[in-house]
C-alpha cells in the first residue's frame, strides 16, 4: 500500500528486508467480479492509509496496525458489512467450506451469540475480525488517560453524586473510541467534555 507518510528521523536497515509486490491490475480484475469484496477491500485500504498517517502511528516505524483498529476507522456501514461477513461465515452455510479451506478448530457460535454479537456490531460497540489463530476476535477500543502533576499525583474520579450522596466510583478519565476517532482525538474529547 503506497501512501504519503510523514516520518521523523533517519532510518537505516539492520537486516535484509523482503518486499512483496502485487499486480494491482490483476487484483482489481478479480475483485471487480465481486463488488462487495471490492468495496470492503477499498474501504479497509483507505482506513489503513488514514491510520498510517495518524500521529499515534507516525511516531513508530512499525505500521502493524491492529485490524480491529482499521475497521473502527472505516465508515459504519462499511465496517458493518466487513464484520457481519466474518460473523455470518462462522454460523451460516459457508462454515463447511471454511472448515475445508482453513482446517483449524473453531469455537462454536450459537444462535444467541450470533444475535448478541450482531447487535453489538450494528450498534457500533465493537468490530469482529479474525485473530492470528483464525478465531473470531471481538474488539473494543478504549482511551484511558493517566494524568499526573509534577509531584506524581494522579487525576482520577473517586465518587459519583447520586441523590445528594457521594457513592464510591474510582476510575481514570476514559472513554470508548467513537466512530472514525483516533486515540489522540478521543483524548482531546475526554479533556474537553469530561474534565
N, C-alpha and C positions, 0 to 999 in steps of 0.2 A: 504494500500500500504506500504509494508515494504521496507525500503531502508536505506542506510547509511546516517546518519545525524550528522553533527558536531555541537555541541551546546556549548554555553558559559554560565557558571554559574551553579547553582543548582536549581532544580525545586521541589516545594512542592505543592501538590494539596490542594486547599482550600475548595473544594466541591467534592461530588461524581461525577464520570465521567461514561459515558456509552461507551461501546465498541461494535461496530458492526462487526460481523465476517461473512465472506462469504466462502462458499465451492468453492475454486478456480477450482477444477476439474469439478464441475457442470457448473460453468460459462464458462469455456473453452469448455466444451462439447456443450453447447448451442451455443456459439459464433462460434464454428467450422462449424456449419451448415450455417453460414452467413459470408463468408470470408471477405467481405468488412467491416462489422461491427467489426470483429475480428481485422483486420488491423487498423481501426480507433481507437479502444479501446487500442490496444498495443501502437500505436503512442502517444495517449493522455497520457497514463500512463508513458511512457518514458520521455515525455516533462515535466510532473508534477514532476517526480523524479529529473530531471535535475534542475528545478527551485527551488525545495525544498532545494537543497544544495547550491544554489547561495547565495553569501554574502548579497544580498539585502533582502533575506528572513531568513537567519540563525540568524540574529540579533534579530528577534522577535520569540516568541513562537507560534504565530498564523500562521498556514500554510494554511489559506484560500486564496489560490492564485486565482486571477481572471481568470475565464475560457477563456476569450479572451487572456490573457497573456500566458496561457498554449498553446493555439492554435498558437500564434505567435512564440512560441518556437519549434513548430513542423516543419518538413521539408515542403517546399512549396507545393509539390504535395499532401502530406497527409493533410495539412491544407486546401487546396483547396477542397479535397474530403469531409472533415468534414463540412466546411462552406456551400458548394454547396448542400449537402444533406439536411441541415437545410433550406436553402433558397428555394430549389425546393419543399420541403414539404409544403411551405406556398402558393404555387400557382398551384401546379400540382394535379394529380389525388388522392394523399394521403390526401388532405385537408379534405374531408368528414370524413375519418377515424380518423384523428387527432382531429377534432371537436367533434366526438363522445367520444373519449377516454380522451381528455383534454378539457372539456367543459368550456373554458374561452373565453371571447370576444377578438378576434384578430384584429389587424389592417389589412386592405386590402392591398395587394401587387399587384399593377397593372403591366402590361407588361413593361412599361417604367422603373418603379422602379426595376423590376426583372432584366432587361438588364443592367441598370446602376450599381446596386449592384453586379451583376455577374462580370462585368468588373473590379470593384474595388477589388473584392476578387481575381480574376485571376491575376491582376497586383501586388498583394501583398500589396495594400494600406490599407486594413482593414481585419478584420475577422468578421464572422457572428456567433453569439451564441444565446442562449436563456437567457433572463433576468429572475430575480426572479418572475416576473409576467407572465412568459411563452410567452412573446412577443419577436420578433426579436430584437437583440441588435447588432448594428454596432459599432465595437471598433477599435480605432486607438490609438496607444501608442506614447507618446511624452516625450522626456527627455529635461527638461529646467534647465539650470544651473543658480544658484543665487550665483555669485562670488563677495565677498566683501573684502576690505582690512581692516587693523587694525582700521581705523577711520570710517568704515561703508560705505565708498563709494562703489557703485555698478558698476561692469563692464557691459557695455551694448553697443549695436550698436545704434548710433543716426542718421546716414545718410548713404546713398549708393552713390557711384560715378557713374553718368550716363552722358555720353557725356561731360566730363570735368566739370560737375556741381554736387554739392552735393544736393541730394534730401532727405528730411526728411524720415527716416525709423527706428523708435525706436523699439528695440527688445532685449531681453535677448538671450544669446547663447543657441540655441536649435536645435533639430532635431527629426524626427520620428525615432522610433526604426527600425532597419533593420532586415533582415532575421536572426532568431535564435540569437538575440542580447539581452543581459540583460541591465538594466538601467546603471549599472556601466560601461559596455562595451561601451554603447552609449556615456556616459560622457567622457570616455577616447578618443573616436574617435573625439568628438567635440573639445576637448582641443588640440589634435594632429593636426587635419585638419583645424580648423577654427580660432584658437586663436594664 
